Structures are given as C-alpha cells and as structure tokens.
Amino acid sequence: MEQVVIFTNVGCSACHQAMDYFTRNNIPFVERNIADDPTARDELLSRGFRATPVIQVGNETMVGFSEPKLRKMLGLVK
C-alpha cells in the first residue's frame, strides 16, 4: 500500500473523521499537524493548500474527507 500522509489542524472535524477511518480500517498513516509543526504548515502552503485535511496517498492528493474517494485512492475499490 502507498504511504498515507494527512495534514491536520486543531479542531478540524474532517481531520478526525479521516484519522478515525484509517484507525478503524487498520490503515497506517502519518499525521502532520500544521498547528504543531511549522515545517508541515509551510509545506502545505507552498503546495497551494489553505484548508485541512489534505490527504496524500502516494502521488494522489485529496482536500477534505470523502470516504468513497479515499477508498478509491487506497485501491480498495476499482
């Protein structure tokens, strides 16, 4: 499975929904909280994103949380 990275922020309910989904489905992920990690914040801004969550699976990126789209990105559905 491709590496899963999620950029999060404090108080972001969609971030928590996405991380809960990963945990429930035993999908390993790396959290990069932009409130705690200035490098993560700078990286996110340099890539043109202004909102969280930003979920990266391999070379694919999604802003927000959509379970159907995420399942497709993870290769769980065709």
FIZABA-768218 format. One record per atom (N, C-alpha, C, O): residue number from 0; residue in one letter; atom name; z, x, y. Coordinates in steps of 0.2 Angstrom, whole numbers, plus 5000, padded with zeros to 4 digits. Last residue first. Example, Ala and Ser with C-alpha at 12.3 -4.5 7.8 and 13.67 -1.06 7.14 Angstrom:
2
ATOM pos code site    Z    X    Y
ATOM   1    s    N 5035 5064 4989
ATOM   1    s   CA 5036 5068 4995
ATOM   1    s    C 5039 5064 5000
ATOM   1    s    O 5040 5067 5006
ATOM   0    a    N 5039 5066 4972
ATOM   0    a   CA 5039 5062 4978
ATOM   0    a    C 5039 5066 4984
ATOM   0    a    O 5042 5071 4983
% end
This chain:
78
ATOM pos code site    Z    X    Y
ATOM  77    k    N 4964 4938 4998
ATOM  77    k   CA 4957 4940 4999
ATOM  77    k    C 4953 4936 5004
ATOM  77    k    O 4948 4937 5005
ATOM  76    v    N 4981 4943 5000
ATOM  76    v   CA 4976 4938 4999
ATOM  76    v    C 4969 4941 5001
ATOM  76    v    O 4968 4945 5004
ATOM  75    l    N 4987 4955 5002
ATOM  75    l   CA 4990 4950 4997
ATOM  75    l    C 4986 4944 4996
ATOM  75    l    O 4987 4941 4991
ATOM  74    g    N 4983 4965 5011
ATOM  74    g   CA 4979 4964 5005
ATOM  74    g    C 4982 4960 4999
ATOM  74    g    O 4981 4960 4994
ATOM  73    l    N 4989 4965 5023
ATOM  73    l   CA 4993 4968 5017
ATOM  73    l    C 4989 4968 5011
ATOM  73    l    O 4991 4972 5006
ATOM  72    m    N 4981 4956 5030
ATOM  72    m   CA 4981 4964 5032
ATOM  72    m    C 4984 4968 5026
ATOM  72    m    O 4982 4973 5025
ATOM  71    k    N 4985 4944 5024
ATOM  71    k   CA 4978 4947 5023
ATOM  71    k    C 4978 4954 5025
ATOM  71    k    O 4974 4958 5021
ATOM  70    r    N 4998 4943 5028
ATOM  70    r   CA 4996 4943 5021
ATOM  70    r    C 4989 4946 5020
ATOM  70    r    O 4988 4950 5015
ATOM  69    l    N 4995 4942 5042
ATOM  69    l   CA 4999 4948 5039
ATOM  69    l    C 4998 4949 5032
ATOM  69    l    O 4996 4954 5029
ATOM  68    k    N 4989 4930 5042
ATOM  68    k   CA 4986 4935 5045
ATOM  68    k    C 4989 4942 5042
ATOM  68    k    O 4985 4946 5040
ATOM  67    p    N 5000 4921 5038
ATOM  67    p   CA 4994 4922 5034
ATOM  67    p    C 4990 4928 5036
ATOM  67    p    O 4987 4931 5032
ATOM  66    e    N 5011 4925 5047
ATOM  66    e   CA 5011 4926 5040
ATOM  66    e    C 5004 4926 5037
ATOM  66    e    O 5003 4931 5033
ATOM  65    s    N 5010 4932 5062
ATOM  65    s   CA 5006 4927 5059
ATOM  65    s    C 5007 4928 5051
ATOM  65    s    O 5003 4933 5049
ATOM  64    f    N 5017 4938 5077
ATOM  64    f   CA 5018 4937 5069
ATOM  64    f    C 5014 4931 5067
ATOM  64    f    O 5016 4925 5069
ATOM  63    g    N 5010 4950 5089
ATOM  63    g   CA 5014 4944 5087
ATOM  63    g    C 5015 4944 5079
ATOM  63    g    O 5014 4949 5076
ATOM  62    v    N 4996 4959 5085
ATOM  62    v   CA 5001 4957 5090
ATOM  62    v    C 5004 4950 5089
ATOM  62    v    O 5000 4946 5088
ATOM  61    m    N 4991 4970 5073
ATOM  61    m   CA 4992 4963 5075
ATOM  61    m    C 4997 4963 5080
ATOM  61    m    O 5002 4966 5080
ATOM  60    t    N 4979 4982 5067
ATOM  60    t   CA 4984 4980 5071
ATOM  60    t    C 4985 4973 5073
ATOM  60    t    O 4979 4970 5074
ATOM  59    e    N 4974 4993 5054
ATOM  59    e   CA 4974 4987 5057
ATOM  59    e    C 4980 4985 5061
ATOM  59    e    O 4985 4987 5059
ATOM  58    n    N 4975 5005 5047
ATOM  58    n   CA 4971 5005 5053
ATOM  58    n    C 4971 4998 5057
ATOM  58    n    O 4968 4998 5062
ATOM  57    g    N 4991 5002 5041
ATOM  57    g   CA 4985 5006 5040
ATOM  57    g    C 4982 5007 5047
ATOM  57    g    O 4985 5008 5052
ATOM  56    v    N 4996 4990 5050
ATOM  56    v   CA 4996 4991 5043
ATOM  56    v    C 4990 4995 5042
ATOM  56    v    O 4984 4993 5043
ATOM  55    q    N 5007 4986 5063
ATOM  55    q   CA 5001 4991 5061
ATOM  55    q    C 5002 4991 5054
ATOM  55    q    O 5007 4994 5051
ATOM  54    i    N 5012 4975 5075
ATOM  54    i   CA 5012 4977 5068
ATOM  54    i    C 5006 4981 5066
ATOM  54    i    O 5000 4978 5067
ATOM  53    v    N 5021 4972 5088
ATOM  53    v   CA 5015 4974 5087
ATOM  53    v    C 5016 4977 5080
ATOM  53    v    O 5020 4982 5078
ATOM  52    p    N 5031 4957 5093
ATOM  52    p   CA 5030 4963 5089
ATOM  52    p    C 5022 4965 5089
ATOM  52    p    O 5018 4961 5090
ATOM  51    t    N 5029 4962 5111
ATOM  51    t   CA 5031 4964 5104
ATOM  51    t    C 5031 4957 5100
ATOM  51    t    O 5032 4952 5103
ATOM  50    a    N 5017 4967 5124
ATOM  50    a   CA 5021 4962 5120
ATOM  50    a    C 5023 4965 5113
ATOM  50    a    O 5020 4969 5111
ATOM  49    r    N 5008 4976 5128
ATOM  49    r   CA 5013 4974 5133
ATOM  49    r    C 5018 4969 5130
ATOM  49    r    O 5023 4967 5133
ATOM  48    f    N 4997 4989 5124
ATOM  48    f   CA 5001 4983 5122
ATOM  48    f    C 5006 4982 5127
ATOM  48    f    O 5010 4987 5129
ATOM  47    g    N 4989 5000 5126
ATOM  47    g   CA 4987 4994 5130
ATOM  47    g    C 4991 4988 5128
ATOM  47    g    O 4989 4982 5130
ATOM  46    r    N 4993 5012 5121
ATOM  46    r   CA 4988 5009 5117
ATOM  46    r    C 4986 5002 5120
ATOM  46    r    O 4982 4998 5117
ATOM  45    s    N 5003 5015 5130
ATOM  45    s   CA 4997 5019 5130
ATOM  45    s    C 4991 5016 5126
ATOM  45    s    O 4986 5017 5128
ATOM  44    l    N 5013 5006 5126
ATOM  44    l   CA 5010 5005 5132
ATOM  44    l    C 5003 5009 5133
ATOM  44    l    O 4999 5007 5136
ATOM  43    l    N 5017 5013 5113
ATOM  43    l   CA 5014 5006 5114
ATOM  43    l    C 5010 5004 5120
ATOM  43    l    O 5005 5001 5120
ATOM  42    e    N 5021 5025 5118
ATOM  42    e   CA 5015 5025 5113
ATOM  42    e    C 5012 5018 5114
ATOM  42    e    O 5006 5017 5114
ATOM  41    d    N 5032 5022 5126
ATOM  41    d   CA 5026 5025 5129
ATOM  41    d    C 5020 5024 5124
ATOM  41    d    O 5015 5023 5127
ATOM  40    r    N 5040 5016 5115
ATOM  40    r   CA 5038 5012 5121
ATOM  40    r    C 5032 5015 5124
ATOM  40    r    O 5027 5011 5126
ATOM  39    a    N 5042 5027 5107
ATOM  39    a   CA 5039 5021 5105
ATOM  39    a    C 5036 5017 5110
ATOM  39    a    O 5031 5014 5110
ATOM  38    t    N 5049 5035 5116
ATOM  38    t   CA 5043 5038 5114
ATOM  38    t    C 5039 5032 5111
ATOM  38    t    O 5033 5031 5112
ATOM  37    p    N 5061 5028 5119
ATOM  37    p   CA 5056 5029 5124
ATOM  37    p    C 5049 5031 5122
ATOM  37    p    O 5044 5029 5125
ATOM  36    d    N 5069 5018 5109
ATOM  36    d   CA 5065 5024 5108
ATOM  36    d    C 5060 5024 5113
ATOM  36    d    O 5055 5021 5113
ATOM  35    d    N 5076 5006 5111
ATOM  35    d   CA 5080 5012 5109
ATOM  35    d    C 5076 5018 5109
ATOM  35    d    O 5079 5024 5109
ATOM  34    a    N 5066 4997 5115
ATOM  34    a   CA 5072 4997 5119
ATOM  34    a    C 5076 5004 5118
ATOM  34    a    O 5079 5006 5122
ATOM  33    i    N 5057 4998 5105
ATOM  33    i   CA 5055 5001 5111
ATOM  33    i    C 5061 5001 5116
ATOM  33    i    O 5060 5005 5121
ATOM  32    n    N 5059 5003 5088
ATOM  32    n   CA 5062 4998 5094
ATOM  32    n    C 5060 5001 5100
ATOM  32    n    O 5063 5007 5102
ATOM  31    r    N 5050 5003 5075
ATOM  31    r   CA 5051 5007 5081
ATOM  31    r    C 5053 5002 5087
ATOM  31    r    O 5048 4999 5089
ATOM  30    e    N 5053 5003 5057
ATOM  30    e   CA 5054 4999 5064
ATOM  30    e    C 5054 5004 5069
ATOM  30    e    O 5057 5009 5069
ATOM  29    v    N 5042 5003 5044
ATOM  29    v   CA 5046 5007 5049
ATOM  29    v    C 5046 5003 5055
ATOM  29    v    O 5041 5001 5058
ATOM  28    f    N 5044 4996 5027
ATOM  28    f   CA 5041 4996 5034
ATOM  28    f    C 5046 5001 5038
ATOM  28    f    O 5051 5002 5037
ATOM  27    p    N 5040 4989 5011
ATOM  27    p   CA 5043 4994 5015
ATOM  27    p    C 5040 4995 5022
ATOM  27    p    O 5034 4994 5023
ATOM  26    i    N 5043 4973 5006
ATOM  26    i   CA 5038 4977 5009
ATOM  26    i    C 5041 4983 5013
ATOM  26    i    O 5044 4981 5018
ATOM  25    n    N 5050 4963 4999
ATOM  25    n   CA 5051 4970 4997
ATOM  25    n    C 5045 4974 4999
ATOM  25    n    O 5042 4979 4996
ATOM  24    n    N 5050 4951 5005
ATOM  24    n   CA 5044 4952 5000
ATOM  24    n    C 5044 4959 4998
ATOM  24    n    O 5039 4962 4995
ATOM  23    r    N 5061 4951 5013
ATOM  23    r   CA 5060 4946 5008
ATOM  23    r    C 5055 4947 5002
ATOM  23    r    O 5056 4946 4997
ATOM  22    t    N 5057 4961 5022
ATOM  22    t   CA 5063 4962 5018
ATOM  22    t    C 5062 4957 5012
ATOM  22    t    O 5063 4959 5006
ATOM  21    f    N 5045 4955 5028
ATOM  21    f   CA 5045 4962 5025
ATOM  21    f    C 5051 4962 5020
ATOM  21    f    O 5049 4964 5014
ATOM  20    y    N 5052 4944 5034
ATOM  20    y   CA 5046 4943 5029
ATOM  20    y    C 5046 4949 5025
ATOM  20    y    O 5045 4949 5019
ATOM  19    d    N 5060 4950 5043
ATOM  19    d   CA 5063 4946 5038
ATOM  19    d    C 5058 4945 5032
ATOM  19    d    O 5060 4945 5026
ATOM  18    m    N 5051 4956 5052
ATOM  18    m   CA 5055 4960 5048
ATOM  18    m    C 5058 4956 5042
ATOM  18    m    O 5059 4959 5036
ATOM  17    a    N 5046 4944 5057
ATOM  17    a   CA 5041 4948 5053
ATOM  17    a    C 5046 4953 5049
ATOM  17    a    O 5044 4954 5043
ATOM  16    q    N 5057 4938 5063
ATOM  16    q   CA 5053 4934 5058
ATOM  16    q    C 5049 4939 5054
ATOM  16    q    O 5049 4939 5048
ATOM  15    h    N 5060 4948 5073
ATOM  15    h   CA 5065 4947 5067
ATOM  15    h    C 5061 4943 5062
ATOM  15    h    O 5063 4944 5056
ATOM  14    c    N 5049 4947 5081
ATOM  14    c   CA 5050 4953 5078
ATOM  14    c    C 5055 4952 5072
ATOM  14    c    O 5054 4955 5066
ATOM  13    a    N 5051 4934 5086
ATOM  13    a   CA 5045 4935 5081
ATOM  13    a    C 5046 4942 5077
ATOM  13    a    O 5044 4943 5072
ATOM  12    s    N 5062 4936 5094
ATOM  12    s   CA 5062 4932 5088
ATOM  12    s    C 5057 4933 5083
ATOM  12    s    O 5058 4933 5077
ATOM  11    c    N 5068 4949 5102
ATOM  11    c   CA 5062 4946 5100
ATOM  11    c    C 5062 4943 5093
ATOM  11    c    O 5063 4946 5088
ATOM  10    g    N 5080 4956 5106
ATOM  10    g   CA 5079 4948 5107
ATOM  10    g    C 5073 4945 5105
ATOM  10    g    O 5071 4940 5107
ATOM   9    v    N 5072 4971 5108
ATOM   9    v   CA 5079 4967 5108
ATOM   9    v    C 5077 4960 5110
ATOM   9    v    O 5074 4959 5115
ATOM   8    n    N 5057 4974 5100
ATOM   8    n   CA 5061 4974 5106
ATOM   8    n    C 5067 4970 5105
ATOM   8    n    O 5067 4965 5100
ATOM   7    t    N 5046 4984 5089
ATOM   7    t   CA 5050 4978 5091
ATOM   7    t    C 5054 4979 5097
ATOM   7    t    O 5053 4984 5101
ATOM   6    f    N 5032 4988 5080
ATOM   6    f   CA 5036 4989 5086
ATOM   6    f    C 5039 4983 5088
ATOM   6    f    O 5037 4978 5088
ATOM   5    i    N 5031 4993 5063
ATOM   5    i   CA 5032 4987 5068
ATOM   5    i    C 5036 4989 5074
ATOM   5    i    O 5041 4992 5073
ATOM   4    v    N 5020 4998 5050
ATOM   4    v   CA 5025 5000 5056
ATOM   4    v    C 5025 4994 5061
ATOM   4    v    O 5020 4991 5062
ATOM   3    v    N 5017 5002 5034
ATOM   3    v   CA 5018 4997 5039
ATOM   3    v    C 5023 4999 5044
ATOM   3    v    O 5028 5001 5043
ATOM   2    q    N 5004 5011 5025
ATOM   2    q   CA 5011 5011 5029
ATOM   2    q    C 5011 5005 5034
ATOM   2    q    O 5006 5004 5037
ATOM   1    e    N 4996 5002 5011
ATOM   1    e   CA 4996 5006 5018
ATOM   1    e    C 5003 5006 5021
ATOM   1    e    O 5007 5001 5020
ATOM   0    m    N 5000 5004 4994
ATOM   0    m   CA 5000 5000 5000
ATOM   0    m    C 5000 5004 5006
ATOM   0    m    O 5003 5010 5006
% end
